[in-house]
Amino acid sequence: MKRAILPPSLMVTSIIGFIISAVYTVSGTFDRLFATWGENVGLSLGFAFCFAFVIMFVSSMISMTPTEEELKELQVR
């Protein structure tokens, strides 16, 4: 099975995006921005953003790990 090599900028974006989303969620800024949309919408959006950035980070970590075939090639050399 082939793997897709993701760019390093994806990891940087996921880290920065998670930090910004977490700070805005914890400080209540999302709640104030989306107060007209309903109760706890800002908290839900903040959690969704944080979760999306965590998934991006996990996918970039998975794309960095070598496959078993690549490990076998390194052991042969």
Backbone bond lengths (Angstrom), bond angles and torsions (degrees), N, CA, C in turn:
res aa  C-N    CA-C-N  psi(-1)  N-CA   C-N-CA  omega(-1)  CA-C   N-CA-C  phi
1 M - - - 1.438 - - 1.519 108.74 -
2 K 1.309 116.50 130.47 1.455 120.93 179.62 1.524 109.51 -84.95
3 R 1.313 114.44 150.20 1.460 119.08 177.50 1.512 109.14 -114.76
4 A 1.297 115.14 150.77 1.458 120.78 177.02 1.521 108.34 -91.28
5 I 1.302 115.68 128.58 1.460 120.21 178.47 1.528 107.37 -89.20
6 L 1.318 116.01 116.21 1.455 121.49 -177.91 1.520 110.08 -87.93
7 P 1.316 117.06 150.18 1.472 119.49 -179.06 1.525 111.40 -70.53
8 P 1.324 116.41 151.43 1.469 119.89 179.06 1.530 112.91 -63.10
9 S 1.317 116.68 -23.41 1.466 119.20 -179.81 1.526 111.65 -65.73
10 L 1.323 117.93 -22.79 1.462 120.98 177.08 1.521 110.28 -65.87
11 M 1.323 117.17 -40.56 1.462 120.14 178.96 1.527 110.82 -67.02
12 V 1.308 116.71 -43.17 1.460 120.66 179.31 1.527 110.27 -62.94
13 T 1.324 116.55 -43.65 1.464 120.89 178.88 1.514 111.24 -62.89
14 S 1.321 117.32 -40.47 1.460 119.82 -178.73 1.526 111.40 -67.66
15 I 1.327 117.48 -38.65 1.471 120.16 179.68 1.527 110.41 -67.24
16 I 1.319 116.71 -48.78 1.463 120.53 -179.19 1.522 110.66 -64.86
17 G 1.335 117.28 -42.99 1.458 121.03 179.30 1.512 112.52 -62.65
18 F 1.340 116.79 -40.47 1.464 119.62 178.18 1.517 111.37 -64.29
19 I 1.314 116.76 -44.33 1.471 119.95 -178.96 1.519 110.45 -62.14
20 I 1.331 117.23 -46.28 1.461 120.21 -179.77 1.525 110.77 -64.06
21 S 1.323 117.51 -44.69 1.466 120.36 -179.92 1.519 111.64 -64.25
22 A 1.319 117.03 -40.85 1.464 120.18 -179.80 1.525 110.99 -65.50
23 V 1.318 117.25 -41.80 1.465 120.55 179.92 1.532 110.10 -64.90
24 Y 1.320 117.51 -44.64 1.457 120.51 -179.59 1.531 111.48 -67.39
25 T 1.321 117.28 -33.26 1.457 120.36 179.38 1.523 110.84 -72.06
26 V 1.318 116.72 -47.51 1.464 120.71 -177.51 1.535 111.41 -67.39
27 S 1.324 117.05 -36.82 1.464 119.57 -177.80 1.525 112.58 -75.98
28 G 1.323 117.73 -13.93 1.464 120.49 179.32 1.513 113.77 89.53
29 T 1.319 117.57 7.14 1.461 120.33 -179.37 1.523 111.27 -65.15
30 F 1.331 117.50 -39.69 1.463 119.93 177.42 1.524 110.92 -62.80
31 D 1.323 117.68 -37.60 1.468 120.57 178.22 1.529 110.91 -63.21
32 R 1.326 116.51 -40.55 1.468 119.23 178.79 1.522 111.50 -70.58
33 L 1.334 117.67 -38.98 1.464 120.46 -178.49 1.527 112.37 -67.14
34 F 1.330 116.28 -37.68 1.454 120.61 -175.46 1.524 112.79 -109.35
35 A 1.323 117.37 27.00 1.465 121.52 -178.89 1.526 111.65 -65.38
36 T 1.320 117.60 -30.91 1.467 119.95 -178.83 1.527 112.03 -74.18
37 W 1.322 117.54 -17.06 1.469 121.31 -178.98 1.519 112.00 -79.55
38 G 1.312 117.72 -22.96 1.457 121.08 -179.82 1.511 111.02 144.38
39 E 1.318 114.23 178.45 1.451 120.30 -177.60 1.531 110.73 -77.49
40 N 1.316 117.18 132.62 1.469 125.52 177.37 1.531 114.33 62.63
41 V 1.313 118.08 18.63 1.471 119.95 176.53 1.522 110.01 -69.05
42 G 1.329 116.48 -39.44 1.460 120.18 179.31 1.513 111.86 -62.81
43 L 1.323 116.90 -40.03 1.463 120.91 178.33 1.530 110.57 -65.63
44 S 1.319 116.71 -41.09 1.466 120.66 179.20 1.526 111.44 -66.22
45 L 1.319 116.74 -42.49 1.469 119.80 177.59 1.522 111.41 -65.46
46 G 1.317 116.55 -39.88 1.466 120.20 178.17 1.514 111.35 -61.84
47 F 1.333 116.17 -43.88 1.458 119.70 177.88 1.525 110.69 -64.12
48 A 1.326 117.12 -40.60 1.471 120.72 -179.97 1.533 110.87 -63.70
49 F 1.322 116.96 -42.39 1.464 120.14 177.79 1.527 110.74 -63.56
50 C 1.327 116.89 -46.09 1.466 120.31 179.06 1.523 110.89 -60.20
51 F 1.323 116.47 -43.23 1.460 120.71 179.73 1.530 111.35 -63.37
52 A 1.330 117.26 -41.76 1.467 120.63 178.88 1.525 111.00 -63.23
53 F 1.312 117.31 -40.73 1.459 120.01 179.49 1.524 111.78 -70.09
54 V 1.313 117.91 -32.69 1.469 120.60 175.06 1.526 109.94 -65.77
55 I 1.332 117.44 -42.35 1.467 121.04 177.73 1.527 110.45 -62.39
56 M 1.333 117.46 -40.10 1.463 120.56 176.34 1.526 111.03 -61.49
57 F 1.330 116.84 -42.39 1.460 120.67 179.92 1.522 110.86 -64.76
58 V 1.317 117.39 -43.90 1.470 120.99 179.44 1.524 110.52 -62.43
59 S 1.328 117.12 -41.36 1.469 118.98 179.59 1.524 111.54 -65.92
60 S 1.325 117.57 -35.48 1.467 118.52 177.73 1.525 111.27 -70.93
61 M 1.334 117.40 -32.98 1.466 119.88 175.69 1.527 110.97 -68.06
62 I 1.321 117.07 -40.35 1.463 120.63 179.23 1.525 110.61 -64.75
63 S 1.325 117.27 -37.96 1.466 118.97 -178.40 1.527 111.66 -70.88
64 M 1.339 117.78 -18.21 1.461 120.46 179.16 1.523 112.47 -83.35
65 T 1.317 117.96 -23.18 1.461 119.77 -177.34 1.525 110.05 -75.25
66 P 1.320 117.54 137.92 1.467 120.01 -179.49 1.531 111.55 -73.81
67 T 1.316 115.36 151.99 1.458 119.96 176.42 1.525 108.93 -79.59
68 E 1.313 116.23 170.81 1.474 120.16 -179.91 1.519 110.93 -64.53
69 E 1.341 117.49 -36.20 1.463 120.45 178.65 1.525 111.01 -64.18
70 E 1.336 117.17 -39.79 1.462 120.05 178.52 1.528 110.98 -67.19
71 L 1.313 116.75 -36.55 1.468 119.60 176.80 1.523 111.39 -66.32
72 K 1.326 117.70 -39.12 1.472 121.60 178.25 1.520 109.80 -64.15
73 E 1.340 117.19 -39.41 1.466 120.48 178.57 1.520 110.95 -62.51
74 L 1.329 116.78 -39.59 1.454 120.01 179.83 1.516 111.80 -68.70
75 Q 1.337 117.93 -32.92 1.455 120.72 179.72 1.524 111.53 -74.03
76 V 1.331 117.61 -29.72 1.460 122.05 179.87 1.527 109.98 -69.66
77 R 1.305 117.12 -38.20 1.461 120.63 -176.40 1.439 112.19 -66.58
